[in-house]
Amino acid sequence: MTCTVHDLYKYKVAWLRVDTQTILTIETLVITKSERIAITHTEQRIWQLRIKDIRESDKGWYMCQINTDPMKSQMGYLNVVVPPDILDYPTSQDMVVLEGTNVTLTCAATGVPEPTVTWKREGEKSVTSVENSGITSHDGAMLHIYQIERHNAGSYHCIASNGVPPTVSKRIIVTVNCAYMQPGQDTNLTRTSLQPIIRIPTRQYYAELGGRVILECHSEAQPNSINYWMKGKGRNHPPGWHDHVFKVTMKITIRLEKVSDFGVYKCVAKNSLGTTEESVKVYLKTCE
């Protein structure tokens, strides 16, 4: 801050902080204990109060004063701007939610002046629950997604800016777990089943001793399910089985070499939301 004085003569220039009535400097002497304060002058005419490592708490009124009678003074206001920052709390973290629920994402930003917050999704996708709505951004600290669906899953970015660089952003990943209807349930009801769904094309097989059958099972789940066949307490994994896909088709070849190979086989699909199993029965075909 600069104070220009003409014809100073024997008088002295002092700098004060108005709100606290703190004397900062008198002539070239620094009175305050703060090491961030310094004073310079040019031929006792242009006096400059220097504050390094400026802080938000430094904002306020400052006075350049000359000890004449009456006193002469001039005041100036120091406005401090602060670049935006996004707080870890209460800003939302990565989350896993159930399809059909209402979700609120929160972005807590600080800065001076107060930052504006804008929400966007990767790939310019809609930020509303309506797919392809054309609304690709939302202004405000909170983003509400009503009755979230699978297509709403992905990365959301909250972007905070206040005209003071740099602009900052945070990515929040939303994972949507899907709840499926079990076969035979009323499709007009809200989907509340937490278990994966399994479809069995053929539930009964007839084969001769020494023959073979190929059992088939289709499952669908999210989050991704672990899928396997069981007979009794044992577990059988078909060749090339997968546990990392949304939809799974499992086939297993059973060689019927002994009578105990016949019986009930179970197709099992399991994820963090529950377990579903369906049965297939292999009968011994006897000669007529």
C-alpha positions as CSV (number, residue, x, y, z in Angstrom):
1,M,0.0,0.0,0.0
2,T,1.3,3.4,-1.0
3,C,1.0,6.8,0.8
4,T,2.4,9.9,-1.0
5,V,3.5,12.8,1.2
6,H,4.6,16.3,0.1
7,D,6.7,18.7,2.2
8,L,7.1,16.4,5.2
9,Y,9.8,18.5,7.0
10,K,10.2,17.4,10.6
11,Y,7.0,15.3,10.8
12,K,6.8,11.5,10.8
13,V,4.8,9.0,8.8
14,A,3.1,6.1,10.6
15,W,1.1,3.2,9.4
16,L,-1.8,1.8,11.5
17,R,-4.3,-1.0,11.2
18,V,-7.7,0.7,11.8
19,D,-9.8,-2.1,13.2
20,T,-7.3,-3.0,15.9
21,Q,-5.7,0.4,16.4
22,T,-2.4,-1.3,16.0
23,I,0.7,0.8,15.1
24,L,2.6,-1.0,12.4
25,T,5.4,1.4,11.5
26,I,6.8,4.8,12.4
27,E,9.1,6.2,9.8
28,T,11.4,3.4,8.9
29,L,10.9,1.6,12.2
30,V,8.7,-1.5,12.2
31,I,6.7,-1.5,15.5
32,T,4.6,-4.7,15.1
33,K,6.1,-8.0,15.9
34,S,5.0,-9.5,12.6
35,E,7.9,-10.4,10.4
36,R,5.7,-10.1,7.4
37,I,5.5,-6.3,7.7
38,A,8.1,-4.0,6.1
39,I,8.3,-0.3,5.2
40,T,10.1,1.5,2.4
41,H,10.2,5.1,1.1
42,T,11.5,7.1,-1.8
43,E,13.1,10.4,-0.7
44,Q,10.6,10.5,2.2
45,R,7.8,11.2,-0.2
46,I,6.4,7.9,-1.3
47,W,5.9,5.6,1.6
48,Q,5.0,1.9,1.0
49,L,3.7,-0.6,3.6
50,R,4.6,-4.1,2.4
51,I,2.9,-7.2,3.6
52,K,4.3,-10.5,2.4
53,D,2.7,-14.0,2.5
54,I,-0.7,-12.2,2.5
55,R,-3.5,-13.9,4.5
56,E,-7.2,-13.5,4.5
57,S,-7.0,-12.1,8.0
58,D,-5.0,-9.2,6.7
59,K,-8.0,-7.7,4.9
60,G,-9.4,-4.5,6.3
61,W,-8.7,-0.7,6.6
62,Y,-5.2,0.7,7.0
63,M,-4.2,4.3,7.8
64,C,-1.2,6.4,6.7
65,Q,-0.9,9.1,9.4
66,I,1.3,12.2,9.8
67,N,1.8,13.7,13.3
68,T,0.9,17.2,12.4
69,D,-1.5,19.4,14.5
70,P,-4.2,18.7,13.5
71,M,-3.3,15.2,12.4
72,K,-3.4,14.4,8.7
73,S,-4.3,10.9,7.5
74,Q,-5.4,8.8,4.6
75,M,-7.1,5.4,4.7
76,G,-7.2,2.5,2.2
77,Y,-8.9,-0.8,2.3
78,L,-7.0,-4.0,1.6
79,N,-9.2,-6.7,0.0
80,V,-7.8,-10.2,0.1
81,V,-9.1,-12.8,-2.4
82,V,-8.6,-16.5,-1.8
83,P,-8.6,-19.1,-4.6
84,P,-11.3,-21.8,-4.3
85,D,-10.8,-25.0,-2.4
86,I,-13.1,-28.1,-2.0
87,L,-13.3,-29.5,1.5
88,D,-13.1,-33.2,2.1
89,Y,-16.0,-32.9,4.5
90,P,-18.9,-32.5,4.0
91,T,-18.2,-33.0,0.3
92,S,-19.5,-36.4,-0.9
93,Q,-17.2,-39.3,-1.4
94,D,-17.4,-42.2,-3.8
95,M,-20.6,-44.0,-3.1
96,V,-22.6,-47.2,-3.9
97,V,-26.4,-46.8,-4.0
98,L,-29.4,-49.0,-4.8
99,E,-31.3,-48.3,-8.0
100,G,-34.5,-46.5,-7.5
101,T,-33.4,-44.5,-4.4
102,N,-32.9,-40.7,-4.2
103,V,-29.3,-39.6,-4.2
104,T,-27.8,-36.2,-3.2
105,L,-24.2,-35.2,-4.0
106,T,-22.7,-32.4,-2.0
107,C,-19.7,-30.2,-2.9
108,A,-18.5,-27.9,-0.1
109,A,-16.3,-25.1,-1.5
110,T,-14.5,-22.2,0.2
111,G,-12.8,-19.1,-1.1
112,V,-13.1,-15.3,-1.3
113,P,-15.3,-14.3,-3.0
114,E,-17.6,-17.2,-2.4
115,P,-17.1,-19.8,-5.2
116,T,-19.8,-21.0,-7.6
117,V,-20.1,-24.7,-7.9
118,T,-21.0,-26.5,-11.2
119,W,-21.7,-30.2,-11.6
120,K,-20.8,-32.0,-14.8
121,R,-20.4,-35.7,-15.9
122,E,-17.7,-37.2,-18.0
123,G,-18.7,-37.5,-21.6
124,E,-21.2,-34.6,-21.4
125,K,-23.8,-37.0,-20.1
126,S,-27.0,-35.8,-18.5
127,V,-26.7,-34.8,-14.8
128,T,-30.4,-35.5,-14.2
129,S,-32.1,-38.9,-13.7
130,V,-33.6,-38.6,-17.2
131,E,-31.3,-40.1,-19.8
132,N,-30.5,-37.9,-22.8
133,S,-32.3,-34.9,-21.2
134,G,-29.7,-32.5,-22.7
135,I,-29.0,-31.1,-19.3
136,T,-25.3,-31.6,-19.0
137,S,-24.5,-29.2,-16.1
138,H,-26.0,-28.1,-12.8
139,D,-25.2,-25.0,-10.7
140,G,-25.3,-25.3,-6.9
141,A,-23.6,-27.0,-4.0
142,M,-26.0,-30.0,-4.1
143,L,-27.0,-32.2,-7.0
144,H,-30.2,-34.2,-6.5
145,I,-30.8,-37.3,-8.5
146,Y,-34.3,-38.7,-8.0
147,Q,-34.9,-42.5,-8.4
148,I,-31.5,-43.1,-9.7
149,E,-31.1,-45.6,-12.5
150,R,-28.3,-47.7,-14.0
151,H,-27.5,-45.1,-16.7
152,N,-26.8,-42.5,-13.9
153,A,-23.8,-44.5,-12.7
154,G,-20.4,-43.0,-13.5
155,S,-18.1,-40.1,-12.6
156,Y,-19.5,-36.7,-11.4
157,H,-17.3,-33.6,-11.2
158,C,-18.0,-30.7,-8.9
159,I,-16.1,-27.6,-10.2
160,A,-15.5,-24.6,-7.9
161,S,-14.5,-21.2,-9.3
162,N,-14.6,-17.6,-8.1
163,G,-12.5,-15.7,-10.6
164,V,-9.3,-16.3,-8.6
165,P,-7.1,-19.0,-10.3
166,P,-6.9,-21.9,-10.2
167,T,-10.3,-23.4,-10.6
168,V,-10.5,-26.7,-8.6
169,S,-12.6,-29.8,-9.1
170,K,-13.3,-33.1,-7.4
171,R,-14.5,-36.4,-9.0
172,I,-17.1,-38.5,-7.3
173,I,-17.8,-42.0,-8.6
174,V,-21.4,-43.2,-8.2
175,T,-22.0,-47.0,-8.5
176,V,-25.6,-48.1,-8.9
177,N,-26.5,-51.6,-7.7
178,C,-29.5,-52.9,-9.5
179,A,-32.2,-54.8,-7.8
180,Y,-33.9,-57.4,-10.1
181,M,-37.4,-58.8,-10.1
182,Q,-37.5,-62.6,-9.5
183,P,-39.5,-64.6,-12.1
184,G,-43.2,-64.5,-11.4
185,Q,-43.1,-61.3,-9.4
186,D,-45.5,-58.5,-10.3
187,T,-43.6,-56.2,-12.7
188,N,-45.8,-53.2,-11.5
189,L,-44.2,-53.4,-8.1
190,T,-41.1,-51.5,-7.2
191,R,-38.0,-53.6,-7.8
192,T,-36.9,-54.6,-4.3
193,S,-35.3,-58.1,-4.8
194,L,-31.7,-57.9,-4.0
195,Q,-30.8,-61.3,-5.5
196,P,-29.5,-61.9,-9.1
197,I,-31.9,-63.4,-11.6
198,I,-31.3,-66.9,-13.1
199,R,-32.9,-68.4,-16.1
200,I,-32.7,-72.2,-16.9
201,P,-33.6,-73.1,-20.5
202,T,-34.0,-76.8,-19.7
203,R,-34.7,-78.2,-16.2
204,Q,-34.8,-81.9,-16.9
205,Y,-32.4,-84.1,-18.8
206,Y,-32.6,-87.8,-19.6
207,A,-29.4,-89.8,-20.4
208,E,-28.0,-93.3,-20.4
209,L,-25.2,-94.5,-18.2
210,G,-21.9,-93.7,-20.0
211,G,-23.4,-90.8,-21.9
212,R,-23.1,-87.1,-21.3
213,V,-25.3,-84.0,-20.9
214,I,-24.6,-80.2,-21.3
215,L,-26.3,-78.2,-18.6
216,E,-27.0,-74.5,-19.4
217,C,-27.7,-71.6,-17.1
218,H,-28.1,-67.8,-17.7
219,S,-27.6,-65.3,-14.9
220,E,-27.8,-61.5,-14.7
221,A,-26.6,-59.4,-11.8
222,Q,-25.0,-56.2,-10.6
223,P,-22.7,-55.8,-8.9
224,N,-20.9,-58.5,-10.8
225,S,-21.8,-62.0,-9.6
226,I,-19.8,-65.2,-8.9
227,N,-21.4,-68.0,-10.8
228,Y,-20.9,-71.8,-10.4
229,W,-22.6,-75.2,-10.5
230,M,-23.1,-77.4,-7.5
231,K,-24.0,-81.0,-7.0
232,G,-24.4,-81.9,-3.3
233,K,-21.8,-79.9,-1.4
234,G,-19.3,-79.8,-4.2
235,R,-18.7,-76.9,-6.6
236,N,-18.0,-77.4,-10.3
237,H,-16.7,-74.5,-12.5
238,P,-17.3,-75.0,-16.2
239,P,-14.3,-74.2,-18.5
240,G,-14.0,-70.5,-19.4
241,W,-16.4,-69.4,-16.7
242,H,-16.5,-65.7,-15.9
243,D,-17.2,-63.7,-12.8
244,H,-16.6,-60.2,-14.1
245,V,-19.4,-59.6,-16.5
246,F,-23.0,-58.2,-16.1
247,K,-24.6,-61.2,-17.9
248,V,-23.3,-64.7,-17.7
249,T,-24.1,-67.9,-19.6
250,M,-22.7,-71.0,-18.0
251,K,-22.5,-74.4,-19.6
252,I,-21.1,-77.5,-18.0
253,T,-20.6,-80.9,-19.6
254,I,-21.4,-83.8,-17.2
255,R,-20.0,-87.3,-18.1
256,L,-22.4,-89.8,-16.7
257,E,-19.9,-92.6,-15.8
258,K,-21.6,-93.8,-12.6
259,V,-25.1,-93.7,-11.1
260,S,-24.1,-91.0,-8.6
261,D,-23.4,-88.6,-11.5
262,F,-27.2,-88.5,-12.0
263,G,-29.4,-86.3,-9.8
264,V,-29.9,-82.6,-9.0
265,Y,-27.4,-79.9,-10.1
266,K,-27.7,-76.3,-8.9
267,C,-26.7,-73.2,-10.8
268,V,-25.7,-70.5,-8.3
269,A,-25.2,-66.8,-8.8
270,K,-23.9,-64.8,-5.8
271,N,-23.0,-61.1,-5.3
272,S,-22.8,-58.7,-2.4
273,L,-26.6,-58.2,-2.5
274,G,-27.6,-61.9,-2.2
275,T,-27.5,-65.4,-3.6
276,T,-29.9,-67.0,-6.2
277,E,-29.9,-70.7,-7.2
278,E,-32.0,-72.8,-9.6
279,S,-32.0,-76.6,-10.0
280,V,-31.6,-78.9,-13.0
281,K,-32.3,-82.6,-12.7
282,V,-30.5,-85.3,-14.7
283,Y,-32.4,-88.6,-14.9
284,L,-31.1,-92.1,-15.7
285,K,-32.7,-93.2,-18.9
286,T,-33.6,-96.9,-18.7
287,C,-34.1,-99.2,-21.6
288,E,-37.8,-99.8,-22.5
